[in-house]
Amino acid sequence: MHTDQPDSVGRLATLMAMWDDLVAALPPEALATRLPIRSNPIGAQLWCIVGGRESYARALREGA
């Protein structure tokens, strides 16, 4: 296990809270909006963040 893991967990928790604040501030219709570039809707992009959260949590549990 890395010695910097507690700091990593704290940073990860802070970043997750920031994303939670952003999503809470968005009106529901914003999730269907596409950025003015070729992209998926914002809601679909947020699902990628959910997947990342799951991967980070799994890595931390495994001591990565």
LOPAGU-671720 format. One record per residue: residue in three letters; x, y, z of N, C-alpha, C, O in turn. Coordinates in steps of 0.02 Angstrom, whole numbers, plus 32768, in hexadecimal, padded with zeros to 4 digits. Atoms other than C-alpha are relative to their C-alpha. Last residue first. Layout:
residues N
ALAXYZXYZXYZXYZ...
end
This chain:
residues 64
ALA7FDB7FE380397F6280297ED780148048800D803380677FE3GLY7FBE7FE67FEC7F327FE07F7F8029801D7FC9806680257FD1GLU7FCD803280107EA57F6F7F4380468019801080777FF48008ARG800C803B7FD77E217FD97F9A80377FCC7FF7804A7FA98026LEU7FED7FEF7FBB7E6F80757F4D7FF57FC4802F801E7FB8805BALA7FB77FFD7FFC7E6980267E9F80178010804880477FF48060ARG7FE6804580037DB27FF57EB6804C8000800780677FD6802BALA801080217FC07D8580A57EEE801A7FBA800180357FA48034TYR7FD47FE57FCC7DE180F17E5A7FF47FDE804380237FCD8067SER7FBD8019800B7D89807D7DE080308018803580597FF2804EGLU800080477FED7CDD80A27E2980467FE27FF8805B7FBA8021ARG800680047FB77CFE815C7E2280037FB7801780257FA78048GLY7FBE7FF07FE47D39814C7D6F80007FFC804B80307FE28069GLY7FD4803A800B7C9880F47D3F8045800B801C80637FDE8039VAL801680337FD17C3381807D8F802B7FC27FF980407FA4802BILE7FE47FED7FBF7C9C81FE7D2E7FEB7FCD803580137FBB8060CYS7FB9801280027C7281A27C8D802280118042804E7FED805ATRP7FFD80487FF37BBA81AE7CBD80487FE77FFD805B7FB98021LEU7FFE800A7FB87BD5826A7CC880007FB68012801C7FA38046GLN7FBC7FF47FEA7C01826C7C1080067FF6804C80397FDD8064ALA7FD8803B80147B5B821A7BE880488009801680697FD9802AGLY801380397FD57AFF82A17C4C80297FC27FF0803D7F9E801EILE7FDF7FF87FC07B5F832B7BF27FF17FC6802F801D7FAE8053PRO80237FD47FD27B2482EC7B4980248001804480477FD38056ASN803B80207FE47BAC829A7AE17FDB8033802B7FF88066803ESER7FFB80217FBF7C2383087A817FC07FDB80107F8D7FE37FEFARG80188045800A7C4A836279DF800A7FDA804180437FCD8056ILE7FCE802580257C5E84147A1B7FE47FBA7FF67FB27FA98015PRO7FFE7FE780457BDE84927A57803B7FE37FD8805680047FABLEU7FD37FC780037BC284247AF2800480177FB77FF47FF07F8AARG7FBE800E801C7B2D83B17AEA802980408000800D80767FF7THR7FDF7FCE802A7A9983C67B5D80437FE77FE780687FC4800AALA800A801480467A3683317B9E8024802F7FCF802480227F93LEU7FE18041800A7A7B83467C4F7FF87FE77FB880207FBF7FA1ALA7FBA7FF680147A5183FF7C4980227FBD7FF180517FBB7FCAGLU7FFC7FFE8049799783D37C4C8048800A7FE780567FFD7FACPRO80048042802079A8839C7D01800780027FB480257FD57F96PRO80478012800879E384497D3A7FFC7FBD7FDA80287FAF7FB2LEU8019800380457A9A84457D6C7FB57FF280007F9D7FC78025ALA800F7FBD80197ACB84807E1A7FE380007FBA7FC780327FA4ALA803A7FE77FDA7AC083D17E677FEB80457FE77FB080577FECVAL803B802280197B3583927DDD7FC1801980237F8D80228003LEU800D7FEA80457BB884157E087FBF7FE17FE67F9480037FCAASP80197FBB7FFD7BAD83F57EC37FEE80197FBB7FBA803A7FB1ASP804480047FE57BBF83397EA97FE0804580037FA6804D7FF2TRP802B801780367C5683597E3A7FB87FFB80177F8A800E7FF2MET80057FC880307CA683C17EC57FD37FEC7FC57FAA80157FAFALA802F7FCF7FE47C7E833A7F457FF7803B7FD17FC080557FCAMET8044801C80077CD382B87ED87FCC8031801A7F9780397FFBLEU80137FFB80467D6E83267ECB7FB97FE57FF47F9380027FCDTHR800B7FBA80107D77833B7F877FE980097FB87FB9802E7FABALA803F7FED7FE07D6182807FA57FEF80497FF17FB5805A7FE5LEU8036801E80257DEA825B7F277FBC8013801C7F8E80227FF7ARG80067FDB803F7E5F82D67F797FC77FE57FD67FA0800B7FB9GLY801B7FBE7FF17E3E828980247FF7802A7FC17FC4804B7FB9VAL804780097FEF7E5581D87FE27FE18044800E7FA980517FF8SER8024800F803E7EF882097F8D7FB57FF9800D7F8D80117FE6ASP80057FC180257F37825A802D7FD97FF67FBF7FB180207FABPRO80317FD57FDE7F0D81BB808D7FF880447FDD7FC1805E7FD8GLN80468013800B7F65815480057FCF802C80267F9D80418008ASP80277FC4800D800A81B2800C7FB67FF17FF67F90801D7FE2THR80067FD77FC48064812480647FD6803E7FF47FBD805C8024HIS7FDA7FC38003804180AD7FD57FF5802B803E7FBE802C805AMET802A7FC58000800080008000802D803E8000805F80408024
end
